[in-house]
């Protein structure tokens, strides 16, 4: 359940009251984990996987009511603001136009409220915060243009011209430093509330970095760039029967040779930072660490691309030497070559089993079929890129899979086909079962969060107030007790016969 998809009166889900109410629902429903999407500041397209920074948080997710409670905002500051007309979808245009205007009022009052705590934050986050604030201030100065379109003298982050413009935009730099303090204060409070309720948070670490990001602007040496800080090759995927010209994603590629020479310090710092925010981390696009597809940057498609080798498990072994045992789920979807499957197994990290990918009559022994699971995996009904279960069940193109699922699982209309698939997840041998909130709510395709084919507005769906019902929590907790997945019971095995409490 993305944080942005929580209900709130201010246009987008936030880390305040709605998050706490959702955590209460999860605890009452016997849940142990809440998996979220990346929470970084989004750029063009609003994808959480194309963040402007690997470290900063999205200002959109800061809760305004908590700022009012803290005395940093007044009621009149948030009234009569256009947050969008549809409470079931985020209007990112309204967010872009209005959110920072309101947050500037909060940051102006900040120095009077939390000076010591704020100064401590500045010291602790100095390795990335100042550069990020300068980057964003200059980006605002150029009306949001990507850094690759800035004047040449500003494309090197340590130039005299950058320092001069940063001084000129000093008030904006201070705003971006202060607003990050507000974000991380609320983020830590949300995690503490979840952990105190017996719920752990699973974060999501994107593999690729957005070209228009502070990471690439300030550390071009970590990427495959020429001496003018221009990308030579970019990310994508090879041509196949579904995409004869392949897919050109356009992200900069990592300079793995250079990274290896300095002990992968960039990656280790990134992972160390993520570990402070989450209890467990889903590693996106694990395939990319084994091999990645490189496309000439100036090509229109991926036809002339080629595969290159990544660092493999060497990177993760070094991470664990430096950081200790990592709590990781790997996204092992895509091309399941023997070499890749061997890497996943050798890593020891649990991979992902997607029930919507199972039940293909032409592949009866699919690795996604429940009888194929071992304990060390995480079963999902679908991912943020999939349709909801209700949408999937009603999709004519999935009729053969659905028919096999009905027969294989003994599903009935009385049980409800959606709950039949949920039963398959919860009753499986997988150590962890994660389902989309839309599936618990039995919502249709209108609640799909993302469609890689681009047929729906991406990343905008939101829950409406009142959807986290007590009756649903009770029903879900019964399933958790039935399949021995209850969080309270797991923490109190001496009371295994007792079904009350969290």
C-alpha positions, 0 to 999 in steps of 0.5 A: 500500500503506497503512502501516497494512496492513503486517504487525506483531505489534502490531495495525497496520502501522507505520513500522519493520521491516515498512516496511523489509522492504516497501521491500526487497521493492520495491527487489528488484522493480525498483519506483520508487515506493511510494504510501501513504494519508494518515498523519494521526491518524484520528477517528470511522470511522478514515478516513485522509481524515477526520484530526484534523489536517492536520499531525500523524501517527497514533500508531498507525503508530509502531513499538514495536520501534524504540522498544524498540531506542531504549531508550524501551520495554521488552519487558514494556511491549508484552507481554500487550496486546490488539492485536486477535485477527485479524492480517489486520485492524486492530482500531481499538477495541483501538488506541484503548484500548491504544496511547497507554497504551504510548506514554505509557511511551515519552514519559516516558523521552524526556527522558532520551534525546533532549533536544536533538533533541526541543527542536529539533523543538518549535522547528521545529514550533511553528506547529502542534504546541502547538495540536494538543497542546492540542486533543488533551488537551482532547479526552481530557478530554471522553472523545473528544467532538468540539470542537463538543460542548465547552462554548461557552467552549472552542470558541474556541481562543484563549480564557482558558478554553482556556488554563486547561484546557490548564494543568490538562491540562499532562501530556497536552499534553506527551505529545501533543507528545512522541509527535509527535516520535516519529512524525516521527522514524520517518517521516523514517527510513522515507523516508530508507531508501526513498530510499536504496533507490531508492524514492520515496514518494507521499503523499496530500493529502485535499481536505476537512478533518474538522469535528472537527479542530484545523484547524477549531477553531483556524482557523474563519476559513478555513472557511464558518462563522457568528459562533458557529463553526458550519458553515452549509454542508457538503460532499457530492455532487449527486443522480444516478441512483445516489443520488437524494438525493445524498451528504452528507459533512458536511465544512466548506467552505473560505472561498475568498474569504477565502483568496484575500485573504490569498494562500492562506497556509493552503494554501501552508503545508499544501503546503509541509509535505507536500512535506517528508514525501514525494517526490510528492503525490497531490492528492485530489478535484481536481474540488473546486478547480474547483467544489464542492457546498454543502449546507445544514448542517442538511439531512438529504440533498443535495437542496437543495445547489448548485454553487459555484466554487472557486479553479481553478488560481489556487491552484496557480499561486501555490503554485508561485510560492512553493514551486517546481515541485510533484511532483503527481498529480491525482485527476481522477476523477468528473464529467469535464466539458469544463471540468474536463478542460481544467483538468487539461490546463492544469495540466500535472499527470498525472491518473489512469487506472483500468483497472477503469473501462475496457472498458465495452462501452457506452463503447468510447472511454472515456478509461480505455482504454489506447489513449487514454493519453498519457505524462503520466498515471498508470495504476492497476489500481484505487484504495483505494476499488475492489475488488481485481482478483481481486474485480473479475474475479469480480464478476457485475456486471462480467461485460461489462467483464471479457469485453471486457478478456479479448478486448481484452488477449488474456488467457489462463488460463495467464497469469492474468487478474489478471496480464493486467490488470497487463500492460495497466498496465505496457505502457501509455504512461503515465509511471507505473504504480501497482498495489494490493499486493492485486493483486500478491498476487492476493487477492480481495474479502476484501482490499478496503481500502475500499468507499464503499457501506459493505458491508465494514469499512473501512480494516482489511485487512492483509498477513500475515507472509511475503507479500512473497516473493522469487519475487514480487519476481523475477517483478515485476522481470522485468516491469519490465525487459520494459516498461522500468520498472525503477528500478535500470536507470533510474538506471544507463542506462549499464548497461542490459544489466545486470539485477542490483542495485537 
